Amino acid sequence: MDVVDIIKDSTTRFYTLRTVRGEPAWLRIELPAPTQNFAIDSTTPPPLSITISAAVGRFGDADRERSLINNMKKRINQIRGDTYKPVR
């Protein structure tokens, strides 16, 4: 899939995508609002609960949507703790 557009704010990233067949798709990643609610003696914030949703095709395709979400989860786990890692 190709990224056509990205809309982002402080807690959400919305990717407009296009499949190799030219079908529209989108991916939304939502983070909870920023907070500093972690133990005073801890320099590491608690894990975040990330919400990922997707749609593929004009009428939806549950299998490809699930695959897109699972691939994004894998990528997020690969970069956990880092702000950037190249795709391998």
Secondary structure, 3 states (H helix, E strand, C coil): CEEEEEEECCCEEEEEEECCCCCEEEEEEECCCCCCCCCCCCCCCCCCCCEEEEEECCCCCHHHHHHHHHHHHHHHHHCCCCCCCCCC
